[in-house]
Amino acid sequence: MTGERFGLLLGADSLLGRRSGVGRMTLQIARTLRDHPAIGALSLIAGSRVETAEWLDTLGDEHEALTPSGRASLASGLQARIAGVPGLARLRSVSVRRRMNEAAKALGHQVGGPVVYHETNMIARPFDGVSVVTVNDLSFRFSDSMHPPDRVAWIERRLPASLAQATRLVAISEFTAREMVAHLRVERQRIDVVPLAPSEVFRPIPRDEAAPALAARGLTSGGFVLSVSTLEPRKNFDRLLAAHARLPGSLRARFPLVIAGGRGWGEALAGTEAERAVRAGTLRLLGHVSDRELAALYSSCAVFAYPSLHEGFGLPVIEAMASGAPVVASGTTATGETAGDAALLIDPFSESEIAGALARTIEDAALAARLRQSGFARAGAFTWPRTVEALLATWRKALSRA
């Protein structure tokens, strides 16, 4: 299949919550696709609802509900209760499969052509048609500290069926594709690597344009170290805080550590060291911020730090680079692949290495300028139109094998 228009059922549970990486990815895919000539019609599967593309217009930057972590935790709790009732889990699966098949049939009639279902968040709904599943990372496989136990159990219980059902699979980095082969025993020829990209909102923001957002947070342009993510152990914030504490006192005072992201699970930044740093003003916890505010923060930081322990891509790295920030990031898992040679890559387990990279970037203006320039160029290689064209190729391959 090459030129035939087709219908797309897009899994969109991640759009129901305050969006992290998967939700932002799904929203960008949907918005880029809605008027694409190859797509005859787009439907989004969100919770128990089937939405048309017009639903996307109701999703503002501030839309909030369940976080992805909350979705998994609630889903796992529900699944546990269902599993305790004989036959109920099977009945629920049959019901979901029927609804999915009916949605695909209706979409096929509307389009007058075939339909493919793409699940962007790894666990696909039961479905009898052509399906594609994106695997974002395998962090749940490697440490008890990466995710809460109920989330891991939920993923492990449902992932085998999701992978077996998929006509084709998508990995968001070569690193993740290699992990899928090694740890999920997936054949490499079933996997297409399709990287993510930054939203257009992430660009260098002029100082006067960013000033109101900074002033509202008591920050000054070029006067803080930034990190971004949901607060959870995998993101390594406690080690980042310890590294920041190793900086000379004058640097800590002039360049506080600013973290943007809502609370997830676990005890990240919940200890006495974090409390002490907050009282001293060297740690600022902003909570969730809008994309527009985040763009201003990226553009205005002295350095963006992302020492995550495990990533399937590391979208904030590319967002920061697109916004003109110099980046310090983990050289392990997928972030090293994503950043290339446009960031200072560090061992995320080494406080001294993280601290050294922060200090170098803050104190060496020439280095910071080189990182800004190379990072901006690196980010230019990742665009959503390019990502969507790669996904279209995957969907066509899947349909050709139906």
C-alpha positions as MATLAB code, in Angstrom:
seq = 'MTGERFGLLLGADSLLGRRSGVGRMTLQIARTLRDHPAIGALSLIAGSRVETAEWLDTLGDEHEALTPSGRASLASGLQARIAGVPGLARLRSVSVRRRMNEAAKALGHQVGGPVVYHETNMIARPFDGVSVVTVNDLSFRFSDSMHPPDRVAWIERRLPASLAQATRLVAISEFTAREMVAHLRVERQRIDVVPLAPSEVFRPIPRDEAAPALAARGLTSGGFVLSVSTLEPRKNFDRLLAAHARLPGSLRARFPLVIAGGRGWGEALAGTEAERAVRAGTLRLLGHVSDRELAALYSSCAVFAYPSLHEGFGLPVIEAMASGAPVVASGTTATGETAGDAALLIDPFSESEIAGALARTIEDAALAARLRQSGFARAGAFTWPRTVEALLATWRKALSRA';
ca = [
       0.000    0.000    0.000;
       1.527    3.361   -1.016;
      -0.952    6.102   -1.935;
      -4.321    4.868   -0.654;
      -5.922    6.980    2.061;
      -6.688    5.201    5.298;
      -8.306    5.798    8.655;
      -6.297    6.107   11.853;
      -7.448    5.118   15.333;
      -4.997    6.806   17.692;
      -4.708    5.780   21.337;
      -5.099    8.998   23.306;
      -5.387    8.124   26.994;
      -2.242   10.186   27.587;
      -4.133   13.311   26.498;
      -6.558   12.973   29.405;
      -3.957   14.032   31.944;
      -1.407   16.682   32.644;
       0.875   15.835   29.788;
       4.365   14.460   30.149;
       6.447   13.021   27.303;
       3.946   10.465   25.976;
       1.066   12.919   26.079;
       3.048   15.620   24.312;
       4.127   13.110   21.679;
       0.553   11.953   21.107;
      -0.781   15.499   20.855;
       1.880   16.525   18.345;
       1.241   13.436   16.207;
      -2.503   14.061   16.220;
      -2.241   17.763   15.416;
       0.253   17.184   12.623;
      -1.886   14.417   11.111;
      -5.372   15.875   11.293;
      -5.138   17.565    7.872;
      -2.593   15.237    6.289;
      -3.698   14.118    2.805;
      -2.824   10.466    3.517;
      -5.258   10.276    6.445;
      -8.857    9.931    5.359;
     -10.122   10.399    8.911;
      -8.693   10.444   12.417;
     -10.400    9.098   15.527;
      -8.917    9.232   19.018;
      -9.524    6.581   21.670;
      -9.552    8.361   25.026;
     -10.730    6.333   27.978;
     -14.031    4.775   26.960;
     -14.742    7.456   24.350;
     -14.091    7.648   20.622;
     -13.383   11.279   19.713;
     -13.108   13.010   16.344;
     -10.166   15.220   15.420;
     -12.177   18.283   16.483;
     -11.719   17.152   20.097;
      -8.094   18.262   19.809;
      -9.290   21.877   19.705;
     -10.599   21.518   23.257;
      -7.215   20.469   24.652;
      -5.413   23.561   25.841;
      -1.916   23.808   27.267;
      -3.294   23.712   30.806;
      -5.522   20.625   30.460;
      -5.265   18.541   33.607;
      -6.649   15.275   34.913;
      -4.769   12.075   35.650;
      -1.009   12.030   35.200;
       0.354    9.096   33.169;
       1.673    7.675   36.455;
      -1.759    8.032   37.976;
      -3.375    6.388   34.996;
      -1.136    3.348   35.326;
      -1.618    3.145   39.086;
      -5.394    3.416   38.897;
      -5.521    1.024   35.979;
      -3.385   -1.498   37.811;
      -5.605   -1.245   40.890;
      -8.722   -1.726   38.787;
      -7.146   -4.671   36.993;
      -6.271   -6.264   40.330;
      -9.887   -5.981   41.492;
     -11.179   -7.295   38.179;
      -8.730  -10.213   38.321;
     -10.261  -11.238   41.645;
     -13.699  -11.756   40.097;
     -13.902  -14.989   38.069;
     -14.532  -14.286   34.393;
     -14.798  -10.508   34.788;
     -11.378   -9.735   33.289;
     -12.195  -11.799   30.220;
     -15.597  -10.128   29.856;
     -14.003   -6.701   30.052;
     -11.435   -7.650   27.413;
     -14.171   -8.950   25.125;
     -16.143   -5.720   25.609;
     -13.145   -3.508   24.812;
     -12.296   -5.594   21.744;
     -15.870   -5.277   20.479;
     -15.876   -1.482   20.942;
     -12.517   -1.163   19.173;
     -13.644   -3.320   16.260;
     -16.868   -1.317   15.955;
     -14.925    1.975   15.997;
     -12.615    0.687   13.262;
     -15.547   -0.520   11.165;
     -17.266    2.877   11.419;
     -14.049    4.682   10.538;
     -13.466    2.353    7.590;
     -16.939    3.121    6.223;
     -16.273    6.848    6.634;
     -12.936    6.652    4.823;
     -13.869    4.030    2.278;
     -10.557    2.325    2.966;
      -8.505    0.407    5.512;
      -7.920    1.376    9.142;
      -4.880    1.107   11.397;
      -4.875    1.438   15.189;
      -1.771    3.033   16.740;
      -1.203    2.875   20.480;
       1.390    5.454   21.540;
       1.711    4.269   25.131;
       2.847    0.647   24.804;
      -0.246   -1.152   26.127;
      -2.697   -1.574   23.263;
      -6.373   -2.286   23.652;
      -7.552   -5.681   22.360;
      -8.207   -5.293   18.626;
      -8.650   -7.649   15.673;
      -7.374   -5.320   12.955;
      -4.029   -3.880   11.908;
      -2.226   -2.267   14.833;
       1.049   -0.496   15.598;
       2.431   -0.079   19.114;
       5.032    2.438   20.281;
       7.409    1.303   23.018;
       8.761    4.414   24.707;
      11.235    2.841   27.122;
      11.916   -0.289   29.140;
      12.796    1.387   32.421;
      10.213   -0.762   34.212;
      12.439   -3.806   33.603;
      15.653   -2.687   35.280;
      15.182   -1.490   38.852;
      12.581   -1.497   41.603;
      13.251    2.229   42.022;
      12.237    3.149   38.471;
       8.469    2.706   38.909;
       6.002    1.765   41.660;
       5.400   -1.993   41.953;
       1.735   -1.850   40.923;
       2.627   -0.008   37.723;
       5.331   -2.551   36.868;
       2.951   -5.445   37.531;
       0.281   -3.857   35.331;
       2.722   -3.345   32.448;
       4.244   -6.810   32.717;
       0.802   -8.409   32.780;
      -0.472   -6.630   29.676;
       2.625   -6.040   27.559;
       3.006   -9.549   26.061;
      -0.480   -9.455   24.507;
       0.102   -5.912   23.247;
       3.344   -6.897   21.508;
       1.887  -10.114   20.093;
      -1.122   -8.276   18.672;
       0.924   -5.556   16.953;
       1.504   -5.800   13.223;
       4.513   -3.517   13.607;
       6.328   -1.855   16.498;
       7.827    1.602   16.898;
      10.811    2.472   19.084;
      11.593    6.134   19.715;
      15.372    5.579   19.610;
      17.890    3.029   18.393;
      18.718    2.411   22.052;
      15.126    1.425   22.799;
      15.015   -0.799   19.716;
      18.099   -2.650   20.959;
      16.523   -3.042   24.400;
      13.347   -4.424   22.846;
      15.331   -7.075   20.992;
      17.426   -7.963   24.038;
      14.778   -7.906   26.759;
      11.417   -8.382   25.045;
      12.697  -10.910   22.488;
      11.186   -8.923   19.635;
      12.534   -9.477   16.118;
      14.428   -6.389   14.952;
      12.736   -6.468   11.552;
       9.380   -5.773   13.229;
      10.651   -2.487   14.692;
      10.811    0.938   13.063;
      12.788    3.658   14.853;
      10.892    6.957   14.838;
      12.428    9.713   16.997;
      10.394   12.394   18.736;
      10.678   16.146   18.169;
      10.112   19.393   20.052;
       6.907   21.353   19.742;
       7.113   24.621   17.817;
       6.561   26.505   21.092;
      10.125   25.615   22.067;
      12.312   28.249   20.449;
      14.727   30.873   21.736;
      12.539   33.380   23.581;
      13.830   36.981   23.586;
      14.709   38.303   27.021;
      11.940   40.917   27.102;
       9.359   38.312   26.069;
      10.499   35.886   28.777;
      10.773   38.552   31.488;
       7.164   38.404   32.808;
       7.288   34.615   33.294;
      10.637   34.868   35.073;
       9.535   37.774   37.257;
       6.460   35.829   38.361;
       8.805   33.116   39.663;
      11.379   35.478   41.150;
      13.998   34.438   38.579;
      16.401   36.387   36.400;
      17.575   35.618   32.877;
      20.740   33.509   32.892;
      20.571   33.188   36.676;
      19.481   29.613   37.371;
      20.106   25.940   36.648;
      17.003   24.271   35.200;
      15.752   20.697   35.204;
      12.373   19.445   34.021;
      10.356   16.305   34.686;
       7.819   14.645   36.917;
       9.355   14.238   40.377;
      10.132   10.541   40.654;
      13.236    8.483   41.478;
      14.106    7.630   37.861;
      14.747   11.274   37.062;
      17.636   11.384   39.575;
      16.730   14.710   41.165;
      18.187   13.878   44.568;
      21.583   13.220   43.013;
      21.250   16.417   40.955;
      20.514   18.349   44.150;
      23.557   16.780   45.826;
      25.683   17.736   42.816;
      24.363   21.295   42.919;
      25.244   21.410   46.636;
      28.865   20.677   45.683;
      29.109   23.959   43.778;
      30.878   26.813   45.567;
      28.489   28.723   47.813;
      28.654   31.831   45.645;
      27.573   29.853   42.570;
      24.743   28.120   44.422;
      23.404   31.445   45.617;
      23.642   33.086   42.180;
      22.411   30.047   40.245;
      19.712   28.213   42.231;
      18.474   24.843   41.024;
      14.997   25.278   39.530;
      12.897   22.178   38.868;
       9.678   22.300   36.849;
       7.405   19.281   37.145;
       4.579   17.890   39.202;
       4.973   15.249   41.883;
       4.919   11.691   40.682;
       5.584    8.749   42.956;
       8.258    7.910   45.511;
      10.290   10.195   47.712;
      12.127   12.329   45.143;
      13.208   15.621   46.742;
      11.234   14.826   49.884;
      14.125   14.609   52.360;
      15.724   17.074   54.742;
      18.392   18.097   52.208;
      15.712   19.318   49.812;
      13.832   21.095   52.604;
      17.030   22.805   53.696;
      17.837   23.892   50.128;
      14.331   25.270   49.634;
      14.625   27.306   52.841;
      18.030   28.587   51.725;
      16.647   29.584   48.331;
      19.048   27.360   46.395;
      16.255   24.988   45.311;
      13.024   26.165   43.707;
      10.260   23.636   43.031;
       7.861   25.171   40.531;
       5.438   22.275   40.121;
       3.690   21.880   36.785;
       4.258   24.722   34.310;
       2.637   25.440   30.960;
       4.564   24.860   27.745;
       4.819   28.604   27.164;
       6.303   29.179   30.594;
       8.589   26.207   30.102;
       9.858   27.674   26.829;
      10.747   30.883   28.678;
      12.549   28.883   31.375;
      14.509   26.833   28.853;
      15.546   29.960   26.959;
      16.602   31.821   30.088;
      18.526   29.238   32.118;
      22.287   29.271   32.535;
      22.307   25.509   31.939;
      19.723   22.769   31.541;
      20.533   19.588   33.486;
      18.972   16.216   32.715;
      20.773   13.422   34.609;
      17.973   10.863   34.238;
      18.847    7.247   35.015;
      16.887    5.724   32.149;
      15.245    7.270   29.095;
      13.807    5.931   25.873;
      14.489    9.245   24.123;
      14.809   12.204   26.491;
      12.422   14.743   24.965;
      13.320   17.577   27.398;
      16.900   17.456   26.076;
      15.744   18.345   22.564;
      13.193   20.873   23.840;
      15.942   22.655   25.771;
      18.279   22.629   22.770;
      15.536   23.993   20.505;
      15.056   26.804   23.027;
      18.748   27.712   22.983;
      19.808   26.278   26.344;
      23.235   24.712   26.946;
      22.614   21.121   28.036;
      24.219   18.749   30.535;
      22.701   15.266   30.211;
      23.200   11.610   31.020;
      25.508    9.875   28.604;
      23.732    6.599   29.322;
      20.597    4.991   27.844;
      18.947    7.033   25.059;
      19.829   10.573   26.143;
      23.374   10.227   24.825;
      21.995    9.166   21.438;
      19.488   12.022   21.406;
      21.966   14.706   22.464;
      24.792   13.505   20.232;
      27.866   15.677   20.639;
      25.777   18.797   21.332;
      25.704   18.408   25.141;
      28.086   17.748   27.994;
      27.401   14.078   28.712;
      27.856   12.847   32.268;
      27.635    9.683   34.346;
      24.258   10.134   36.092;
      25.510    8.171   39.117;
      28.434   10.552   39.725;
      27.626   13.629   41.797;
      31.105   15.030   41.199;
      30.810   14.633   37.426;
      27.417   16.328   37.355;
      28.704   19.152   39.569;
      31.778   19.617   37.398;
      29.717   19.873   34.219;
      27.364   22.407   35.809;
      30.254   24.543   37.038;
      32.045   24.435   33.680;
      28.955   25.517   31.783;
      28.138   28.313   34.228;
      31.671   29.691   34.414;
      32.884   29.209   30.835;
      30.941   31.583   28.602;
      32.613   30.283   25.448;
      31.655   26.694   26.293;
      28.072   27.708   27.023;
      27.888   29.560   23.707;
      29.209   26.515   21.821;
      26.680   24.270   23.527;
      23.846   26.662   22.707;
      24.876   26.776   19.052;
      25.482   23.048   18.621;
      22.351   22.170   20.582;
      20.165   24.426   18.460;
      21.578   22.827   15.319;
      21.053   19.351   16.767;
      17.416   20.099   17.625;
      16.814   21.177   14.030;
      17.258   17.572   12.925;
      14.111   16.588   14.863;
      10.789   17.865   13.475;
       7.230   16.611   13.834;
       6.533   16.606   10.072;
       9.573   14.346    9.646;
       8.402   12.139   12.517;
       4.902   11.857   11.078;
       6.241   10.924    7.633;
       8.192    8.100    9.274;
       5.040    6.970   11.084;
       3.101    7.045    7.818;
       5.696    4.696    6.337;
       5.231    2.364    9.313;
       1.440    2.385    9.027;
       1.643    1.658    5.301;
       3.994   -1.250    5.955;
       1.584   -2.585    8.561;
      -1.384   -2.276    6.208;
       0.526   -3.962    3.386;
       0.986   -7.015    5.619;
      -2.680   -7.245    6.559;
];
